[in-house]
Every structure is written in C-alpha cells, then in structure tokens.
C-alpha cells in the first residue's frame, strides 16, 4: 500500500483515526498552503488520485482484517489445543481417581472449559480483561469472579478432619440455625447481594458428620425453626445449606443452592425430665421415632472407697487445670462431706461437679488470704460459710423478727395444744429452715378437723391430704365404739403465704392430741415428719435445713440443753449437719430424737407414756391416749345431751 502510494507521489500515515493519505512535494508531505497554491487542474488531479488510493486502501484493510482474524483464530486454536492437552493431562489423573463420581467429572469438565475460555489469565500480560465464568456455573458467582477471576479454582473445605484421630464429638452451646446447619454468606454489590462457593460456612452438623453431636433441648427449642430443621435433617440423613428465612416464608434473594451432603451422625439431646416429657407429649410421633434411646443420669453416686478416690482425683485434676493450691487430706475430706451434704445422704455423693469446682476455687482464695501453701479444712469451711452469708439475707431477717418478738415462737416451757413445726423456704439457689408455731383448738361439734389454711386458700393439695389423714388416724384409734363428735381447728400461726407438703402432719396431730388430753407439749422440741393412718411416722425432705433452722433460733436466746428436733427415724441417714450443730449435740446442748410412731413422739413431747389398750380395750389411766379418749367421750356425751335436749324441747 505504501509503495503504490509513493509511486503516485503520496505518503501513507496510519493513526488511531485510521489511514490518512498526504500528497508529496519534493519527497515531503505538502502543507495545506502549498496545496491551495496549486492550480485547480493539479488539485483536481491530486484529489482524484487520493480517491483512487483510498478505495484501494479500504480494500486492503478488509483483507488485512480478515488475515488478522484468521491468524488470531489459528493462534487461539493452537493455544487452546495445546492448553487442552496439558489441562486434560492434569485433570485426567483426578478424573481417573473418581471414576465412580459423575458429579466430580462434570465439575472438572466445567473447570477445564473455564480454563480454555480464559487462557489470557495464565499469560504474562497484565492487560487482559477477565472474562466471565463458564455458562454452566452458578450465576451468583459472576460478581465474585469479576473481582477474583481465579475464584473457580479456590477450594472451600467446609470441614477438615485430617488431623482428627477419632470420630468427631461436637458440643454445640448455641444451636441457632447458622451455627447448627451452616449458612450462606452474601456480599452486597451495587445494591444487590451475591454469594459464591467460598462464602459457604459449615455448621456443627457438618463438623459432627461421621461422629456425635451433643445439643441441649432447651437451647434448641429457643429457636423456632431449628427443632423442625433438626428433625428434617435426621429423618432425611442429609444436610442442605439454605437460608432459614425460606422456612418462615420471608423473601430471600436467590443465590447458591448447594447440593445436599449425606449425613451420618448420632445426635444426642440432653435435658431435664420435664423437657423430655414435654417433647414426648407435644411431638410424640416425631420425637419418639427419631430419638429412640433414652438414658437417665443420676445426680448422685454411692459413697464407696472407689468413688471417694475418684472424687479426690477430680479435686487434683481441677487444681492442675485451674492453677489452684493442692488440698491436704482434711481439706479433701471436707469437700467430700460437702458433696454428701448436697444430696443430704450419708451414703451418697453429689455429681454436680460444677458446684464442687466453684467450692474448690473459693477455698483456694481463702488459703491465699492466709498465705497457706495448702488448702485445708478451715479454708473449705470458710468458702461454704461465705457462700451462705451471700445468700441468706431472708433467713437473717426472719431470725431478727424472732429475736425482736415480731414472730411469736417459744423454745422453752410447755403449752397445751401448741407445738413448733418446721418449714423449709426454697429460694432457688439457697434453702433454709425455721420453726413455725402450730396450734390446735378442740371443741364439741361435728365439723371434724378444720384446716384454717385451707379455708383461707393458703393450703396446697398435699397439705390438705395430710390433714385428712389425721381424721383417719383419730377415727381408727378412738372412734371404734362411737362416732367422733369433734371439731378441731388447725393453724400455722403468722403464716400468710401458701403452705404445702405433708411433713407437718405429725406435728399437727400432736397439737390435736395435746388439746384433747390437756397435756402440754415441750416447746423446746420442734417436730417434723408425715404420718399415715396407722400412726407410723414417715420420712420427709429438707431435714438438715429444718434442724439447723431450729438450732439457730434456740441459740438466739441461749441453748438450755433441753432443746432439739424430733425427726422420722428413716431420716437418720440424711443427717449431714453443720459442724456447730454436731458439736452442740456432742456437748448435750442440743438433741435430735428419731421416732417411728406417734406414740413415741407423744412420750418425748409430754413426758408421759402414750399407753396401749389392754385386754379390756381400755388405755391405762393417766396415759396420753387415756386422757384423749376420756375427752372424746366427754364431747360425745355433751353432744348427745345437747341433741336430746333439742328433741325434748321440740316434743
């Protein structure tokens, strides 16, 4: 083209605007002024020549473009062929390893196509514009590829168990949807959300696949959609990464939909008995089908040498893990004693190791305050005492009310129809006992036993049952020869809250029998225990708190040596008392009486024999039962005379 132009006295200049032709004058481009100075005929000749050359140039450019295109296509084909051979060799080995996995073959073929379509990414030139991914890829990934063209080659390993030498055991403390089933993260770009495979995050279910997953039932139920999702995953045996809002019907931007992952996991759901019963009743069909094995764990173990040794090992391990001072023998023994007190049983130990661990840490603190290298018995006692002091404000206020005389209690002397019962107040993290005055009044009538608490709607069902049992006892013992014509009122004095439980039924019976017999009861002896219709005293709960509550009240005015608590004999094994109470019992300043029957209790409280029926069916004169029966006959005769008088007056 340049040669043809020069032969016609023209020069060719190629620029961004295309090809430009300039007429020559003395082998140099002619200036516009020189061109205008030429005669018209010469200028016309130059223009005609330029037009001819321009047409020739355009024809040549078409041929050049076709040649360049053909050359480029051949180069691309050669490059693609060479790359295809090389990439196929590389990926072929992987494909051979996964001959039985068509999904992997399909993915690798797509990846090969992406490589061949984007060979410029692998050249040294920095000016190549990245192209989009292969058409079969997820559309939401294009935004990520635009920012990172090598994204398709990145591997997102959801779970790596290569260093795990056992089956995975995962405990999920916060089982929301994302933590449990994984989540798909999104990136906002130009007001639109995008995601790619690198933004897939695993959940505990993925991490536990092939092993065990431990969940707390209450924690799972805190999230409405998680329970249904958990059942679906277990039933289908596959995990799907999806947005939880889709389950709730909310609009969710469409994005990745990863294929489900096969699931092989044992799900262990822990919880209390109440939660188990709730799920078993409210979701019986699914719950019983999916969770077939129920295992109950006790919160206590037998006190055996092996378990004591295991407890000591736990103490040592906790000291090592928490950096605590070692415990000497007496200190460890005091911890074991505390564990037995937690379950109120001399033959068992608590397995609530969280509370035991807290005690160890607090005891170590008191050892530090005394610059002791060992945690000793006294340090454990201090830890226990200070914990009680932090929690017993209500107990202290009640003792103040007793000391001030606001709460009326007598812990010395004897009174007819009055006895000190024992109540336990449970504040959740702390419980304590205190004596409560119980009184009874008996008089002629047919109403039977009047439970004032029940009449005031302050009595629970089990307390009502205990009072009704008293009527059975009185009828069986004293109502065989004539009907009982008796009215008796029972009252927990200065009690303005609900009363429940039958642990005061024997106490109430003593008050009724005292009122009938006219014999006073010792006020220094508090009573606890339920009773059956046969007069057998039955065990109760909270015996340690009750004894210590009575002891603390008696100590306010000074121990006399005549005070104590009467308990069912079955509760002797439950005695795990404070050291000061134990010492007072050893010194004879405080007493604990165990009884099997009401008659045994009557003899302790009245100082008189209860009495047994002789061959003639009567009680020995002067005994408690004799005086009770005598009074009942008096009430019976009084009522009979009253009604006979009414009949005579009517006639």
DAUR-V430442 format. One record per run of one state. SS is the DSSP state (a for helix, b for strand, c for the rest). FROM is the first residue (numbers start at 1). LEN is the number of residues. Records with the same first field share a line. If there is no record, write none. Layout:
BEGIN
SS=FROM-LEN  FROM-LEN
END
This chain:
BEGIN
c=1-1  8-2  16-2  25-4  30-2  38-2  98-4  118-1  123-16  148-3  154-15  172-5  182-1  185-2  190-2  195-2  202-2  208-4  222-2  237-1  240-4  248-13  263-3  271-2  283-1  291-9  303-2  323-4  328-1  343-5  351-2  370-5  376-1  392-1  405-9  417-1  427-4  444-4  456-3  460-1  479-8  493-6  500-5  518-2  523-2  528-2  532-4  539-4  558-6  575-4  587-4  596-1  607-6  614-5  620-4  651-1
a=2-6  32-6  40-58  102-16  119-4  139-9  151-3  177-5  197-3  204-4  217-5  224-13  244-4  273-10  284-7  305-18  329-14  353-17  377-15  393-12  452-4  461-18  505-13  543-15  569-6  579-8  598-9  624-27
b=10-6  18-7  29-1  169-3  183-2  187-3  192-3  200-2  212-5  238-2  261-2  266-5  300-3  327-1  348-3  375-1  414-3  418-9  431-13  448-4  459-1  487-6  499-1  520-3  525-3  530-2  536-3  564-5  591-5  597-1  613-1  619-1
END
